């Protein structure tokens, strides 16, 4: 575990590292990298490493090179970098319950049919830049994602599912679960979990 790094401290990693390689990144590329590091130096190192691999930069270049990576390409890199975190699969699978099957909802973007676990994960991904998310904002995000929701899933259904997700996270790490709920707030302090949630889809 490391404390959260400031933006200037994070920016130093790619600036110093790429300088050693005789490479410069555009400000837009640097900003996007820093924004997706979730204040964690290990994440920013991993992002920079994968950029080098994609750009075939394995040693210092003889001639200086400035790299401008399009946002879409950077997003592909982030998506590829996300860890195959088994906790994600466990949470999306949800807790086994007896009785009625889980209700499914159609997504506006893809017409895909998913349950409340999947909806919450996607909504958290949209809001993952915050490590404390108001449940009202989460519910609003979910309702904006589904077709003809008629107010469903209800806030109580979302909260109930969130609490089951927290139970699953506690099984993985009882002392410091990746996700927790405190009254009306969802808390995600694990930068790797937040990164994976943001780029899972």
C-alpha positions in Angstrom: 0.0 0.0 0.0 1.2 3.5 -0.8 -0.3 6.9 0.0 -2.1 8.8 -2.8 0.4 10.8 -4.9 -0.2 14.4 -6.0 -0.6 15.2 -9.7 2.8 16.8 -9.9 4.4 13.7 -8.3 2.6 11.4 -10.7 3.5 13.5 -13.7 7.2 13.3 -12.8 7.2 9.5 -13.5 6.4 9.7 -17.2 8.3 13.0 -17.7 11.5 11.7 -16.2 11.2 8.2 -17.6 10.4 9.1 -21.2 13.1 11.8 -21.0 15.7 9.1 -20.3 14.4 7.3 -23.4 14.8 10.5 -25.5 11.0 10.7 -25.9 8.5 13.4 -25.1 4.7 12.9 -24.6 2.3 15.6 -25.5 0.5 17.4 -22.7 -2.8 15.8 -23.7 -1.3 12.3 -23.5 0.3 13.1 -20.1 -2.9 14.5 -18.7 -4.9 11.4 -19.8 -2.2 9.1 -18.2 -2.2 11.0 -14.9 -6.1 11.1 -14.9 -6.2 7.3 -15.1 -3.5 6.5 -12.6 -6.0 7.0 -9.7 -3.2 8.7 -7.8 -1.1 5.5 -7.7 2.5 5.4 -8.9 2.5 1.7 -9.7 -0.5 2.2 -12.1 1.2 5.0 -13.9 4.4 2.9 -14.3 2.4 0.1 -15.8 0.6 2.4 -18.2 4.0 3.9 -19.3 5.5 0.5 -19.7 2.7 -0.7 -22.0 2.9 2.5 -24.0 6.6 1.8 -24.6 5.8 -1.7 -25.7 3.1 -0.5 -28.1 5.5 2.1 -29.5 8.3 -0.4 -29.8 10.5 1.7 -27.5 12.8 -0.7 -25.6 15.9 1.5 -25.1 16.9 5.2 -25.4 16.4 6.5 -28.9 19.2 8.1 -30.9 16.9 10.7 -32.3 14.4 12.6 -30.1 10.8 11.6 -30.7 7.5 13.3 -29.6 4.6 11.0 -29.2 1.0 12.0 -29.4 -1.3 9.1 -28.6 -4.9 9.5 -29.7 -7.4 9.2 -26.9 -9.0 6.1 -28.4 -5.6 4.4 -28.6 -4.9 5.3 -25.0 -8.3 3.9 -23.9 -7.4 0.6 -25.7 -4.2 0.5 -23.7 -6.1 1.1 -20.4 -8.6 -1.6 -21.4 -5.8 -4.0 -22.1 -3.9 -3.1 -18.9 -6.8 -3.8 -16.6 -6.0 -6.8 -14.4 -7.9 -10.0 -14.7 -9.0 -9.5 -11.2 -11.0 -12.5 -10.0 -12.9 -10.3 -7.6 -14.6 -8.7 -10.5 -15.9 -12.0 -11.8 -17.0 -13.0 -8.2 -18.9 -9.7 -7.8 -20.6 -9.9 -11.2 -21.6 -13.5 -10.6 -23.1 -12.3 -7.4 -24.3 -14.3 -4.3 -26.2 -17.4 -5.0 -29.8 -16.9 -4.0 -32.7 -19.4 -3.9 -36.1 -18.7 -5.4 -36.8 -16.2 -8.1 -34.3 -15.5 -10.9 -32.6 -12.2 -11.0 -34.4 -9.5 -12.9 -32.7 -8.4 -16.1 -32.6 -4.9 -17.7 -31.8 -3.9 -21.3 -28.9 -1.5 -21.8 -29.6 1.6 -24.0 -26.1 1.5 -25.5 -26.0 -2.2 -26.6 -29.5 -3.6 -25.9 -27.6 -6.2 -23.8 -29.6 -7.8 -21.0 -27.9 -7.7 -17.6 -28.9 -8.0 -13.9 -28.4 -5.4 -11.1 -24.9 -6.6 -10.3 -23.8 -5.8 -13.9 -25.6 -2.5 -13.9 -23.9 -1.4 -10.7 -20.5 -2.4 -12.0 -21.0 -0.4 -15.2 -22.3 2.6 -13.3 -19.4 2.5 -10.9 -17.1 2.5 -13.9 -18.7 5.8 -15.1 -18.2 7.3 -11.6 -14.9 5.7 -10.7 -12.9 8.9 -10.7 -14.4 9.5 -7.3 -13.4 7.2 -4.4 -16.6 8.2 -2.5 -19.8 7.9 -4.6 -23.2 9.1 -3.4 -25.7 6.3 -3.8 -28.2 8.8 -5.3 -25.7 9.5 -8.1 -25.2 5.8 -8.6 -28.9 5.2 -8.9 -29.3 8.1 -11.3 -26.4 6.7 -13.5 -28.0 3.3 -13.5 -31.4 4.6 -14.5 -29.8 6.6 -17.4 -28.3 3.3 -18.7 -31.4 1.2 -19.0 -34.3 1.1 -21.5 -37.9 1.8 -20.1 -36.7 1.4 -16.5 -39.9 2.8 -14.9 -37.9 3.7 -11.9 -36.2 0.3 -11.7 -34.1 -1.1 -10.3 -35.3 0.7 -7.2 -32.9 2.4 -4.8 -33.6 -0.4 -2.2 -32.7 -3.0 -4.8 -29.4 -1.2 -5.6 -28.5 -0.9 -1.9 -29.3 -4.5 -1.3 -27.1 -5.6 -4.2 -24.3 -3.3 -3.1 -24.3 -4.8 0.4 -24.1 -8.3 -1.2 -21.2 -7.0 -3.3 -19.4 -5.7 -0.2 -19.9 -9.2 1.4 -18.1 -10.7 -1.6 -15.3 -8.2 -1.4 -14.9 -8.9 2.3 -14.4 -12.6 1.5 -11.5 -11.6 -0.7 -10.0 -9.1 1.8 -11.8 -8.9 5.2 -9.5 -6.1 6.6 -9.6 -3.8 3.6 -12.3 -4.7 1.1 -12.1 -3.1 -2.4 -15.6 -1.7 -2.1 -17.6 -0.8 1.0 -20.8 1.1 1.8 -21.2 3.7 4.6 -24.8 4.9 4.9 -25.5 6.7 1.6 -22.0 6.4 0.2 -20.1 3.8 -1.8 -16.4 3.8 -1.0 -13.6 2.5 -3.3 -10.1 3.3 -2.1 -8.3 0.6 -4.0 -6.9 2.3 -7.1 -6.4 -1.0 -9.0 -10.0 -1.9 -8.4 -11.2 1.5 -9.5 -9.0 1.3 -12.6 -10.4 -2.1 -13.5 -14.0 -1.0 -12.9 -13.5 2.0 -15.1 -12.0 0.1 -18.0 -13.8 -3.3 -17.7 -16.2 -2.3 -20.4 
